[in-house]
Amino acid sequence: MDREIHLNINPDDISETPCYVCEEEKLRGNLETIRRVREESGATIILALKGFSMFSVFPMLKGALLGTAASSLNEARLGFEEFGKKVHLYAPAYREDEFEEISGYSSHITFNSFGQWKKFRERLKGKDIRCGIRINPEHSEVTTGLYNPCSPYSRLGVTLANFEESELEGISGLHFHVLCENNSDALERVVDAVEKKFSHLIGKMNWVNFGGGHHITRDDYDIERLIRIVKRFRERWGVEVILEPGEAIALNAGVLVATVLDIVNNGMKIAILDTSASAHMPDVLEMPYRPRISGAGEPEVFEHLYRLGGMTCLAGDVIGDYSFPEPLKIGDKLVFGDMLHYTMVKNTTFNGVQLPSIGIWSEKEGFRIIRKFGYEDYRNRLS
């Protein structure tokens, strides 16, 4: 039941909505878990910017994380400039006109194919950059096809059948990423599949990147098993092991606060909010999933049932059906849980809807706004 969300903040203290609110103490708790895994396993753990790029908290992250992972020129520049270190770079393909700049921000570059490696390798000679190939072990336990890198005909990574061992000069690492919100038992099976198919190559490498999708900071995550997996792999093969979680860094460390703008009736009560599933929390529609709301429950739990809709003109901009112990009123604030990752990095100004503000709440300082958005942010994306 959604009312079990543990809130440190009072939604009435959030001066304006919609607003993403990072809860500093919860973020620090996640980072302590990450730090423990890094120290006890010996893994190099870096932040996947595609999941969480709130650079105002990067100073807080630096004690636990050793860098960032990027998949585009803009992400690479952000990691380099705001985190202050060269990035680990991977993209399905690199643009010719961006490669020189992007390589200047990078300590590692992983190529998705041998075609890409052969195209760009001459331009990397003499540079202090460690190069890798992404492999596809053809094993994954991701059930949502949209997020499964090992689905049939996947464009991500090189399968064993297509691996060109004769082209490994200059390659010092392998990269695989086949998880999404998985526990460490899934990683163990993936590593086993990688070793069975690519063991003849691992021993030739200096580093192996286990990618992301590790739900390390989830309450039921088996941290001890993760530590054992990493230590065993490092000792067996004599390589550096890299992990690049994104979601796990910010998991359950922040909320989205929204306000009820109107309540209409069309066979059921429908509350229209100043936020949007389509524009502000797109994974609700893409994944899809049903976000938790503080004080609310499944449709049959409480007496008062509402469908929650966004403020765009998209007919399907619906967050879901929720029940409440008391009737909703115009002006009520709703708190959506776990809204830091894959929200700010994916939100849009569709329909000209204002982007949510970004704030931080801490026990010591209370709530403060970090960034507000306006017309210029919408206009400057267009021409």
Residue pairs with C-beta under 8 A, 6 or more apart in sequence:
1 297
1 298
1 301
2 292
2 293
2 294
2 295
2 296
2 297
2 298
2 322
2 337
3 294
3 295
3 296
3 297
5 292
5 293
5 294
5 335
5 337
7 255
7 294
7 335
8 23
8 25
8 26
8 361
8 363
9 21
9 23
9 255
9 335
9 361
9 367
11 257
11 294
11 333
11 334
11 335
12 333
13 361
13 366
13 367
14 21
14 257
14 333
14 359
14 367
15 367
15 369
16 357
16 369
16 372
17 257
17 258
17 259
17 274
17 275
17 333
17 356
17 357
18 256
18 257
18 258
18 259
18 273
18 274
18 275
18 280
18 354
18 356
18 357
19 256
19 257
19 356
19 357
19 358
19 359
19 369
20 254
20 255
20 256
20 339
20 340
20 343
20 344
20 356
20 357
20 358
20 359
21 254
21 255
21 256
21 257
21 359
21 360
21 361
21 367
22 54
22 57
22 250
22 253
22 254
22 340
22 358
22 359
22 360
22 361
23 253
23 254
23 255
23 361
23 362
24 57
24 60
24 360
24 361
24 362
24 363
25 362
25 363
26 252
26 253
26 254
27 57
27 60
27 249
27 250
27 253
27 254
28 60
29 217
29 253
30 217
30 248
30 249
30 250
30 251
30 252
30 253
31 60
31 61
31 63
31 64
31 65
31 249
32 64
33 216
33 217
33 223
34 45
34 64
34 65
34 216
34 217
34 245
34 248
34 249
35 63
35 64
36 223
37 43
37 45
37 216
37 223
37 226
37 227
37 230
37 243
38 44
38 45
38 64
38 66
40 227
41 226
41 227
41 230
41 231
41 234
41 241
42 230
42 231
42 234
42 241
43 230
43 234
43 241
43 242
43 243
44 66
44 67
44 240
44 241
44 242
44 243
45 64
45 65
45 66
45 242
45 243
45 244
45 245
46 65
46 66
46 67
46 68
46 69
46 88
46 242
46 243
46 244
47 61
47 65
47 67
47 68
47 69
47 79
47 83
47 244
47 245
47 246
47 249
48 68
48 69
48 212
48 244
48 245
48 246
49 68
49 69
49 70
49 71
49 75
49 78
49 79
49 246
49 345
50 69
50 71
50 75
50 246
50 345
51 212
51 245
51 246
51 247
51 249
51 250
51 341
51 342
51 345
52 246
52 247
52 249
52 250
52 340
52 341
52 344
52 345
53 75
53 78
53 344
53 345
54 250
54 340
54 344
54 358
55 78
55 82
55 83
56 358
56 360
56 370
56 371
57 360
58 82
58 83
58 84
61 83
61 249
62 83
62 84
65 249
66 85
67 79
67 83
67 85
67 86
67 87
67 88
67 107
68 75
68 78
68 79
68 83
68 85
68 87
68 88
69 79
69 87
69 88
69 89
69 90
69 212
69 244
69 246
70 76
70 78
70 79
70 87
70 88
70 89
70 90
70 105
70 106
71 89
71 90
71 91
72 91
73 95
73 98
73 101
73 102
75 87
76 87
76 89
76 102
76 105
76 106
77 101
77 105
79 85
79 87
79 105
80 86
80 87
80 105
85 107
86 105
86 106
86 107
87 105
87 106
87 107
87 108
88 106
88 107
88 108
88 110
88 209
88 242
88 244
89 102
89 103
89 105
89 106
89 108
89 109
89 110
90 109
90 110
90 112
90 134
90 175
91 112
92 112
92 155
92 156
93 112
93 113
93 116
94 102
94 116
94 120
99 120
99 123
100 123
103 109
103 123
103 124
103 127
103 129
106 129
107 128
107 129
107 130
108 129
108 130
108 131
108 132
108 173
108 207
108 209
109 124
109 129
109 130
109 131
109 132
110 131
110 132
110 133
110 134
110 173
110 175
110 209
111 117
111 120
111 131
111 132
111 133
111 134
112 134
112 155
112 156
112 157
112 158
113 158
114 133
114 158
114 162
114 163
114 164
114 167
117 131
117 133
117 167
117 171
118 167
121 131
121 170
124 131
124 170
125 170
130 172
130 173
130 206
130 207
131 170
131 171
131 172
131 173
132 171
132 172
132 173
132 174
132 175
132 207
132 209
133 158
133 163
133 171
133 173
133 174
133 175
134 156
134 157
134 158
134 174
134 175
134 176
134 177
135 157
135 158
135 159
135 160
135 163
135 174
135 175
135 176
135 194
135 198
136 149
136 150
136 154
136 156
136 157
136 158
136 159
136 176
136 178
137 150
137 176
137 178
137 190
137 193
137 194
137 197
137 198
138 150
138 159
138 160
138 193
138 197
139 150
139 178
139 189
139 190
139 193
139 194
140 148
140 149
140 150
140 151
140 178
140 179
140 190
141 179
141 182
141 186
141 189
141 190
142 148
142 149
142 150
142 178
142 179
142 180
142 182
142 213
144 180
144 287
145 151
146 286
146 287
147 180
147 287
148 154
148 178
148 180
149 156
149 157
149 177
149 178
150 157
150 178
156 177
157 175
157 176
157 177
160 197
160 198
163 198
163 201
165 201
168 201
168 204
171 205
172 205
172 206
172 207
173 205
173 206
173 207
173 208
173 209
173 239
174 198
174 201
174 202
174 205
174 207
174 208
174 209
175 208
175 209
175 211
176 190
176 194
176 208
176 209
176 210
176 211
177 209
177 210
177 211
177 212
177 213
177 244
178 190
178 211
178 213
179 186
179 187
179 190
179 211
179 212
179 213
179 214
180 213
181 213
181 215
181 247
182 213
182 214
182 215
183 215
183 218
183 220
183 221
183 222
184 214
184 221
184 222
184 223
184 225
184 226
184 229
185 222
185 225
187 210
187 214
187 226
187 229
188 225
188 229
191 210
191 229
191 233
194 202
195 202
202 208
202 237
202 239
203 237
203 238
205 237
205 239
206 239
206 240
207 239
207 240
207 241
207 242
208 233
208 237
208 239
208 240
208 241
208 242
209 241
209 242
209 243
209 244
210 230
210 241
210 242
210 243
210 244
211 243
211 244
212 243
212 244
212 245
212 246
212 247
213 245
213 247
214 226
214 243
214 245
214 248
215 221
215 247
215 248
215 251
216 223
216 226
216 245
216 248
217 248
217 249
217 251
217 252
218 248
218 251
230 241
230 243
233 239
233 241
234 240
234 241
246 341
246 342
247 341
247 342
249 341
250 340
250 341
251 338
251 341
252 337
252 338
253 340
254 338
254 339
254 340
255 294
255 335
255 336
255 337
255 338
255 339
256 275
256 280
256 281
256 335
256 336
256 339
256 343
256 356
257 333
257 334
257 335
257 336
258 273
258 274
258 275
258 333
258 334
258 336
259 273
259 274
259 331
259 332
259 333
259 334
260 271
260 272
260 273
260 328
260 329
260 330
260 331
260 332
260 333
260 334
261 272
261 273
261 274
261 311
261 330
262 271
262 272
262 330
263 269
263 270
263 271
263 272
263 306
263 328
263 329
263 330
264 270
264 272
268 305
268 306
268 307
268 321
269 304
269 305
269 306
269 307
269 328
270 306
270 307
270 308
270 309
271 306
271 307
271 308
271 309
271 328
272 309
272 310
272 311
273 308
273 309
273 310
273 311
273 319
273 334
274 311
275 281
275 310
275 311
275 336
275 356
276 310
276 311
276 312
276 317
276 350
276 351
276 353
277 284
277 285
277 310
277 317
277 318
277 319
278 285
278 310
278 312
278 314
278 316
278 317
278 348
278 350
279 310
279 312
279 317
279 347
279 348
279 349
279 350
279 351
279 353
279 355
280 310
280 343
280 347
280 353
280 355
280 356
281 291
281 319
281 336
281 339
281 343
281 347
282 342
282 343
282 346
282 347
282 348
283 289
283 342
283 343
283 346
284 290
284 291
284 319
284 320
285 316
290 319
290 320
291 319
291 320
291 336
291 337
291 338
291 339
292 336
292 337
292 338
293 308
293 322
293 334
293 335
293 336
293 337
294 334
294 335
294 337
295 324
295 325
295 335
296 302
296 322
296 323
296 324
296 334
297 322
297 323
297 324
298 322
298 323
299 305
299 321
299 322
299 323
300 323
301 323
302 323
302 324
302 325
303 323
303 324
303 325
304 323
304 324
304 325
304 326
304 327
304 328
305 321
305 322
305 323
306 321
306 322
306 323
306 324
306 328
307 318
307 320
307 321
308 318
308 319
308 320
308 321
308 322
308 334
309 317
309 318
309 319
310 317
310 318
310 319
311 317
311 353
312 350
312 351
312 353
313 351
314 350
314 351
344 358
347 355
347 356
349 355
349 377
349 378
349 381
352 378
354 373
354 374
354 378
355 373
355 377
356 373
357 369
357 370
357 371
357 372
357 373
358 369
358 370
358 371
359 367
359 368
359 369
359 370
360 367
360 368
360 370
361 367
361 368
